[in-house]
């Protein structure tokens, strides 16, 4: 996963990920003093605005970050809206930029270092998915399918490879999910409960999209398998991670309520066109816009929604997954687990609708529809899909066939997404101009030498193909070694 994200970090033009200019701006500002101003009180450093002005300039003509900071000191014009978030991610990226010598690099290389930090944060995601799904289903084969499924959402890899607090939020949220699944499956040790609280608390210091997982933190100990039936024991086990989480980072949101009378104050209020007299919000228009934007930006609409996957592919993936969940999720098998794991997903969806609808109703423009807002609950969605597949597909050969489709389809989708994005970024999606686009990327816009730029994807492709092939081979081997009579119902 880290190699794949490294490829995306090299492939994606600078400042061409959602809000990347603001995230990088905040990182640069924090690196200068490690302070955190009031929401809406900070501005972009003028040096970052100058770097943005050079984004279409070839790499060998770009300035170093230190030179821009010397020639363009002070604040620029744009408001830094990232002050609405907690500061933990920016302390990490600011610390990376504060390392001696980093600012003496060309600014795109300094940005590359912060992007690669996200790639490192992505490295544990595959293992977390494998272990969580294997623990949930009691099936190593299903765990392997869950691990491969992480690559089935190309937008996740590009997001993790950008300068964005989403990368750390996803890692924290997935770690919370993994620990909560362990608790649900009977691991009620004090160390596990404390770890669950610590990680969730740390996640609360990253981004508000982690907060809905508080439902999972509270419910997992209560519904843990094999636990005591007394209410006092359940209350104690549920209270431990919540108390630890509040002390570790949840206090930030209580602080917001006390200071600003809201959970998340606005760092920047965009101008809206408003409604003409007699006009108002239309539910059908809102639903159409959500369906047009959210699924595509979830699966893959690369850059700042510059290069999308095809509508047919996105609709097929979305409808197939929704049908699987609708048909198989809440049957008798593992129903309690499904309900508990669904709670944060439902909360995230409700907050998503509330925020985007209120913006639309007040200003006439639908904002906040990007699918990446669901990446913090993506491991939960994979877990729910595993439960649904176990309930719907009972025949062993059909399960193996589905696993093979997931493995093969994921590898092809991942590679196709890289090709589609690269062609869109550097050749205006003109297949006949792919060679010119490749040269443009290598010679003008990559922050690394040509050989290094080629080495990363050259290593990524065989690792991806080999990894999915080994996963498929292991699934086939495990199922051939287990007789149908003795296999558990949840095995692939």
Secondary structure, DSSP 8 states (H G I E B T S, - for coil): -HHHHHHHHHHS-TT-STTHHHHHHHHHHHHHH-----TT--EEEHHHHHHHHTTTS-GGG--BHHHHHHHS-SEEEEE-GGGGS-SHHHHHHHHHHHSTTSTTSBHHHHHHHHHHHHHHHHTTHHHHHHHHHHHHHT-HHHHHHHHHHGGG-HHHHHHHTSSSTHHHHHHHHHHHHHHHHHHHTT---HHHHHHHHHHHHHHHTT-GGGGGGHHHHHHHHHT-TT----HHHHHHHHHHHHHHHIIIIIHHHHHHHHHHSSSS--S---------TT----HHHHHHHHHHHHHHHHH-EHHHHTEE--HHHHHHHHHHHHHHHHHHTTSSTTHHHHHHHHHHHHHHHHHHHHHHHHHHHHHS------GGGGGGGHHHHHHHHHHHHHHH--SHHHHHHHHHHHHHHHHHHHHHHHHHHHHHHHHTT-GGGHHHHHHHIIIII-SS-HHHHHHHHHHHHHHHHHHHHHHHHHHHHHHHHS-TTTS-TT--
